[in-house]
Amino acid sequence: MAKQWRAPGPGPVEDWTFDDVEVPAPGPGEVTIRVRAAGINPADAKHVAAPRPGATFPVPIGYELSGEITAVGPDARGGSGQVAVGDEVVAFRVQGAYATALNVPAGDVFAKPATLSHEEAANLLLAGTTAAEMIQVTRAAEGETVLLHAASGAVGVSLLQQARTLGIRVIGTVGPDSEESAERVRRFGGIPVAYGDGLEERVAEAAAGEPISAAWDAVGTDEAIDVSLALVSEADRVVTIVAPQRAESDGILWIAGSRPESARFRDIARAHILELAASGALVVPLARTFPLADAREAVRFVMQGHPGGKVALVP
Ligand SMILES: NC(=O)c1ccc[n+]([C@@H]2O[C@H](COP(=O)([O-])OP(=O)(O)OC[C@H]3O[C@@H](n4cnc5c(N)ncnc54)[C@H](OP(=O)(O)O)[C@@H]3O)[C@@H](O)[C@H]2O)c1
């Protein structure tokens, strides 16, 4: 018997239940994983907060994890090749990572980069593949300057590191009173500017005469979108991952893992993100870990909007 967090119906994290679940022998193409850490993303709570077309409840919570293979089903082939009992792996995108053990499709299971702890590895791929898609859809290229909103967050920090490997200069917004956020942005090669009144002028000043070629929005405020549109001459080089309504009204791009074209891109991008991590070019700063049993508290900590790094659940 395993334990797993599930949303019994649409609603807040307070409604989630920590259930006993059977984990049968893995079926064809599946493996069983003993979870060592589950990654937490804002989507975990957002996707079950309200009724969604196609969602059938109960919904097992959590899209990514790190752990060990404990059983291999018939014809199971991993995303990075053969899989065997005892392998240390990450899995993304799966359903129900907030668990002690579960069965997942082997194609979504990859060798864990030795450079990362389980807690870090469990938080690598959702933010990493989202960031990779933001870079790709805005056609950001070496030598350009890009504006990044919410630069100190999980997606932001992955963007900063991936941009650095590509030779892209990033001006990243941070909380006006948060020296910690500014320091994190500097550590990963970005130029921090405080969000809030006067943002456009501060970004222009930080750009020091260089044009802002593109913008990556990971917060979705009107301020972020308005300043992006004021500074970037082509609307289709501004992407948001939070404000689809502004994409609709202003002709900017919106991407989301639930969209088939994004899901396809991100599936392919997993291997590249894992390689970057294995080479040491991509790390995952952790804010905290919580016991798996305290998932509700951990998710509330992330959802207050300033977690200061990734958060992992540890069974
Ligand atoms: N569409 C997609 O595919 C997709 C994928 C991943 C994430 N997301 C969404 O993207 C957002 C960010 O995710 P995450 O995992 O990076 O979150 P996170 O790690 O919790 O980071 C949130 C960041 O937002 C910043 N922030 C808070 N208020 C702000 C404001 N008014 N203006 C600018 N920045 C502000 C915070 O910076 P300070 O602490 O410095 O204030 C913090 O660094 C979430 O809404 C998430 O649901 C969407």
The ligand as a MOL file (V3000), in Angstrom:
LIG
                    3D

  0  0  0     0  0            999 V3000
M  V30 BEGIN CTAB
M  V30 COUNTS 48 52 0 0 0
M  V30 BEGIN ATOM
M  V30 1 N 1.8580 28.3560 -18.5410 0
M  V30 2 C 2.7840 27.5040 -18.1220 0
M  V30 3 O 3.1440 26.5570 -18.8300 0
M  V30 4 C 3.4020 27.6640 -16.7630 0
M  V30 5 C 4.4680 26.8450 -16.3760 0
M  V30 6 C 5.0890 27.0910 -15.1420 0
M  V30 7 C 4.6110 28.1090 -14.3160 0
M  V30 8 N 3.5490 28.8440 -14.7210 0 CHG=1
M  V30 9 C 3.0490 29.9670 -13.8820 0
M  V30 10 O 4.0810 30.9410 -13.8190 0
M  V30 11 C 4.0620 31.6080 -12.5670 0
M  V30 12 C 5.4590 31.5340 -11.9420 0
M  V30 13 O 5.7310 30.1960 -11.5990 0
M  V30 14 P 7.0100 29.8600 -10.7060 0
M  V30 15 O 7.0090 28.3980 -10.4630 0
M  V30 16 O 8.2190 30.5160 -11.2850 0 CHG=-1
M  V30 17 O 6.6070 30.6260 -9.3510 0
M  V30 18 P 7.4610 30.9830 -8.0450 0
M  V30 19 O 8.7120 30.1940 -8.0050 0
M  V30 20 O 6.5080 30.8990 -6.9270 0
M  V30 21 O 7.8900 32.5010 -8.2630 0
M  V30 22 C 6.9740 33.5320 -8.2220 0
M  V30 23 C 7.7600 34.8110 -8.4970 0
M  V30 24 O 6.8230 35.8650 -8.7720 0
M  V30 25 C 7.4460 37.0550 -8.3810 0
M  V30 26 N 6.4130 38.0690 -8.1650 0
M  V30 27 C 5.4510 38.0960 -7.1990 0
M  V30 28 N 4.6790 39.1910 -7.3540 0
M  V30 29 C 5.1590 39.8610 -8.4470 0
M  V30 30 C 4.7830 41.0690 -9.1280 0
M  V30 31 N 3.7570 41.8290 -8.7200 0
M  V30 32 N 5.5100 41.4470 -10.2230 0
M  V30 33 C 6.5580 40.6970 -10.6590 0
M  V30 34 N 6.9530 39.5460 -10.0570 0
M  V30 35 C 6.2640 39.1360 -8.9730 0
M  V30 36 C 8.2030 36.7280 -7.1200 0
M  V30 37 O 9.3320 37.5660 -7.0530 0
M  V30 38 P 9.7550 38.3270 -5.6790 0
M  V30 39 O 9.7420 37.2760 -4.5880 0
M  V30 40 O 11.1090 38.8740 -6.0050 0
M  V30 41 O 8.7020 39.3900 -5.4540 0
M  V30 42 C 8.6100 35.2540 -7.3490 0
M  V30 43 O 9.9550 35.1530 -7.7230 0
M  V30 44 C 2.9620 30.9170 -11.7430 0
M  V30 45 O 1.7840 31.6870 -11.8680 0
M  V30 46 C 2.7770 29.5750 -12.4400 0
M  V30 47 O 1.4920 29.0320 -12.2680 0
M  V30 48 C 2.9270 28.6630 -15.9300 0
M  V30 END ATOM
M  V30 BEGIN BOND
M  V30 1 1 1 2
M  V30 2 2 2 3
M  V30 3 1 2 4
M  V30 4 1 4 5
M  V30 5 2 4 48
M  V30 6 2 5 6
M  V30 7 1 6 7
M  V30 8 2 7 8
M  V30 9 1 8 9
M  V30 10 1 8 48
M  V30 11 1 9 10
M  V30 12 1 9 46
M  V30 13 1 10 11
M  V30 14 1 11 12
M  V30 15 1 11 44
M  V30 16 1 12 13
M  V30 17 1 13 14
M  V30 18 2 14 15
M  V30 19 1 14 16
M  V30 20 1 14 17
M  V30 21 1 17 18
M  V30 22 2 18 19
M  V30 23 1 18 20
M  V30 24 1 18 21
M  V30 25 1 21 22
M  V30 26 1 22 23
M  V30 27 1 23 24
M  V30 28 1 23 42
M  V30 29 1 24 25
M  V30 30 1 25 26
M  V30 31 1 25 36
M  V30 32 1 26 27
M  V30 33 1 26 35
M  V30 34 2 27 28
M  V30 35 1 28 29
M  V30 36 1 29 30
M  V30 37 2 29 35
M  V30 38 1 30 31
M  V30 39 2 30 32
M  V30 40 1 32 33
M  V30 41 2 33 34
M  V30 42 1 34 35
M  V30 43 1 36 37
M  V30 44 1 36 42
M  V30 45 1 37 38
M  V30 46 2 38 39
M  V30 47 1 38 40
M  V30 48 1 38 41
M  V30 49 1 42 43
M  V30 50 1 44 45
M  V30 51 1 44 46
M  V30 52 1 46 47
M  V30 END BOND
M  V30 END CTAB
M  END
